Amino acid sequence: MVDVAQAYDEGRTWFMGMELLVARGVLVPRPETELLGATAVAALRRWDLPAPRVIDMCCGAGNLGCAIAQGVPGAQVWASDLTDDCVAITRRNVARHGLAARISVCQGDLFDALSSLPLQGSIDLIVCNPPYISETRLKGDRAPLLDLEPREAFAAGPYGLSIHMRVVKDALTYLRPGGMLLFEIGLGQDRQVTTLLERSKGYQDVSVVANDQGEGRVVMAHAKT
């Protein structure tokens, strides 16, 4: 479990073997998100493409984008987030690890940040660690999360799925046929997110990846071919 206060005080944390800068206003990367990063890297390595094209949506501190670029040396990554703080710290982490030639950092509301770029239909993999906590829980048992970290990193509407719903729809514009969409999910959300993907009719091979405790924490699917 990450010590958020300590990470902010020290200005850094570790994620998938990389020391990353963090700052207030940006979610501190969590160890549980390493499952999402490792799943994405493993998929790209299996494909063995010379220059896979990747989007890190809701990039936060840029931890997933940086880990994927480091783990898959040919990968070209577009990292995107809404807030000034996230974009600033992601750019610092990209520069710190010498990845500026392969990671472009964009700012905007989800895929709006990428709409002016020639990416549609060409992306091999989209990875997304979105906010996934309901407003009710943020007023209840999860309220302490907001003591140090920003609300926009957690709040996701009445059911905790508002961002998943938007990304499921809009990702299809960017993924190539057979390209992959991978989400981190909250505990107990695997069935809901799987249903979202299946009902969209645009995906196939929907599956859940469990952590070492047997809990589903990643949902992934391929764009239909």
Order of alpha helices (4+ residues) and beta strands (2+ residues): alpha-beta-beta-alpha-beta-alpha-beta-alpha-beta-beta-alpha-alpha-beta-alpha-beta-beta
